[in-house]
Amino acid sequence: MAACTCAACDFERDYEIAQMPLMREIERRVRGSDYGATSWATCEQVQQSVRRLSLTHGLSLLDIGAGSGWPALFLATLSGCDVVLTDLPLSGLRKAQTRAASDGLSSRCRVLAADGAALPFPDGLFDRVHHADVLCCMERKGEMLRECRRVARRGARMEFSVISLARQPAGEDELRLLQKSGPPHPDAEEDYAVLLRKAGWDVLERIDVTTEFARCMDILLEELHARRGAFIELLGEQDHAERMVHRRSTRAAISRGLLQREIFVAA
């Protein structure tokens, strides 16, 4: 399946745009956060992550594909844990570092440019691992899950959310719909529970959050339509049009049962 190449997949640029007042206002409506997020993790879901991961003061948390800091910095704020943020676009990590300082987290937060499938850490370093909607943007899914296992201590936990194919497309029409929607790599080839077991993880919980994903998408589409003029001024007419096509296609793929979003907790 071809990867999405539209403007909505340009994470480097998105991290810059997401800090604009208009985008942060929309983010508060969609997710309940204002970090310049690129994942679909909502504030309520992240609050539940603290419980699922048993995050507490003194534990070390690795967040992969952390972008501008959502939800890793919020997890650190809620739990008191120490956090290491990794990603490849430097623009997002710079935003995360600035936000960590403004939130009083500098002493408990480090940022590092790193590929999730080739982490620059020794074995068994972290108590907890987290990533939000990252695997669906990567082709090397198994490699990343094995790397997560390698850098996790004995008894560690990992939680991640991921958008994936709920079923294979039936015909050219559905295939074209998926190619216009997101994320770029939703096909995991094997079920994530299988991939986790092969990487050395035991699945503790598997939670379907597709309904909440669809609700967030509906709010975003409403805002993109209602504030069309402001978005065009910020993004340009072509970029705005591409984003509308991308988001509407994603929403249609959810409605047709092609895409789902799930949260996995593993140990």
N, C-alpha and C positions, 0 to 999 in steps of 0.2 A: 504493500500500500504506500502510495506517495506521501511524503511528509508535507504538512502545511507550510507554505512559504509566504503567507500574507503578512501584513504589517503587524497584526496582532501577535505574531510569534517572535518579534524582534525584542527579546528581553532586555538587551542593553538599553535600547531607546525607551522601553516601557518603564524601566526603573527611574529614568529621568522625568518622564511625563507624569508618572504616578505621584510625584511629590507636589504637583501643582494643586492649588486650593480646590479647584473644581473636582479633580480626581479624588482627593482625600475626602471631600464631602460625599461623593458617590460611594466611596469605599465604606464610610461609616454606615450608610444606608444598606449596602449589600452584605457586608461581613460584620459590621460592628467594630471595625478597627480603622486606624488611620496611619499605617506604617508605609503605605505604598506597596501593598501586597500584590503578588501575582498568583498566589494559590487561591483555592476556594474555601480554605479553612475559615469557619465562622468563629466569632468570639465564644459562643456557647460550646462549640466543639473543642476549642483549645482549653477552655476551663475544665472540660471533662478529661482532657488528655493528662492533666496533672494527676488526677485520681488513677487513671488507667496505667500510667507509667510509675505511679508511686513516687513522684518527684518530691524531694525534700532538700532542705539546706545541706550543702556540702557534697551532694552528688554531682558528677560531671556529665554533661549532656552534649552530644554532638548533633548539630543540625546541618543536614546536607541540602544544598540548593537553597540556602537561607535567604538569598535575595537581599532586600532592604531590611530584613530583621523580623518579619512576621512569618510564623508565630513564635520563633525562638526567643526573642527578647521578652515577649509577654509571658512565656513559660518560665523564664528566669525571674521575672518580676513577681509572678504568683507564688512560685515555689521556693525561691532563695537559692536555687542551684547555680553552679558555674556552667557556662555555656561556651562552646566553640562553634562559630558559624563558618561554613565553607560554601563556596560557589565559584563559578568561573567569571561571569561578568563583573569587572571591578567596580562599575558604577553602582551596582546594588550594594556591594560590601562597604563601599565608602558611606553610603546612606545609613547602613546598619551601624557603622562605627560612630557616626554622628548621633544617631538616635540612642545608642547605648550610653553615650556620655551625657546626653540631656536627661535620660531616665535614671542616672546615677548607677549605672551598671558597669562602668569601665573596669573596675577592679575584678569583676567576675565574668568578663566577656573578652574573647579573642576572636579575630576574624582572619581567615586565611583563604587565599585563592587555591582551589583544589578541585580536581575531577572526582566525582562520587564513585567512579569505577576504578580509581587508582589513588586511594587516600594516602597522604604522606605522614602516617602515624604508625607507631609501633603496635604490636599485637596487644590486645587486652587493656587498652587505655581508658575506655569510657564505660560509665555505669549505665547510661541510657543513650539511645540513638533515635533520631526523629527526622522525618522528611515529609513534606506536604506537596503532593501532586508533582513529584519530581520524576518518578520512574516512567510516567506516561510521556515524558519529554526526552527519554533516553532510549537508545536501541540496546545498550549493554545492560539489560536489567539483571540478569543472573550474576554478572560480574559485580555490580553494585551491591546486591544483597550479600554476596560472599565477602566483599570488603567490609560491609557493615558488621558481619559476624566476626571477622578477623580482629577488628579494632575494639570489639565489645568484650568486657570482662566476663568471667564466669558468673552466671546468674543475672546478667544484664537483660534489659528489656528494650524492645524497639517498637515504635508506633509509626505508621505512615498512612497517608491517604493516597489514593490513586484513581484516576479515571481510566476505564478500560472498556473493551468491547464486551457488551452483554451477550451478543450473539454475532455470528458472521453475517455480513451483508448479503441480502438475497437479490442478486441482479445488479445491473450497471447503475440503475438509479440510486440505490442505497450506497453503492461504492462511491459514486460521485458526491453524494451528500457527506459521507465521512471525510472525503478528501478536502471538502470546503470547510469542515468544522474543525474542532480541536479536541484533544491535544495532538501534537505531531506524530506520536508513536503509541496509540492506544492498544495495539495488538501485542499481547504478551506471549503469544504462541502456546503457552501452557498456563493453567490456572495459577494465580498467585500463591495459593496454599501449597501447590506442588513446587513452585519455584522456591518458596521459603524452606520447605523440608529439604530440598536438594542443597540449599545453602547452609544448612545446619541449624535452622530455627524451628521451634515448635509454635504453632499458632494457638494463641490463647483466646482471642476474640476476633470476630469478623462482623463488621457493622455496615449495613447498607445505608448510605446517606444520599442516595440519588434524589429523593424527594426534596431534600433541603438544597441540593445542588440546582435542581430545576427552579426552585423558588428564588434563589439568588440570581439565577440567569434572567428570570422574569423581571426582577427589580432593575437589573442592569439595562435590559432592553427598553424598559419604560423610561429610564433616565436618558439613554442615548437618543430616544425619540423626542422626549419632552424638551431636552436642552440641545437640540440639534445645532442651533446657531452657535452656542458657546463651545460645543465640541468641534465644530468646523473651524472656528477661530483658533482653537488650541492645536488641533491635529492636522487641519487641512481637509479639503473636500474629499480627496481620493482616499486618504487614510480612514476618515470617518466612514465612508461608504464600504470600504473593505472590512472594517470592524463590524459593521452592521450585518454584512453577509456572513461573516465568520460566526458571530454570536447567534444569529437566527438559525444558521445551519446546525450549530451545536445543540440549540434548543430543540430543533426538529428531530435530531438524532436521538435525543433523550426521549422525546415523546413517542418515537417509533420503536423504542426498546433496543436501540443499537448501542448506546453508551450508558454506562453506570459509573457511580462513584462510591468507593468503599473505603473503610478504615480497617486496618489490620493491626493487631497487637500480638507480638511474638516474644518468646523468651529463649 
